[in-house]
């Protein structure tokens, strides 16, 4: 696994810490553990699947769907990060 540069320099996890391990757990079939490692993994997968399908199939409200999925991903990343930091610093 690639080391987190932010964690090495500043000693604090970044917003993407855990994503590599989560993807590895997905390939091993550990779906629940993948979620606990990085909660945004599933919204990101849904977003990527939609973007992939959207290159071949045009949807009626694609802008709204893309925007909504991006907002869900960003919120999941931020909320997961805040929860992780709360447990680390308490």
Helices and strands as residue ranges (DSSP letters): H 5-10, H 19-27, H 31-37, H 41-56, H 62-89
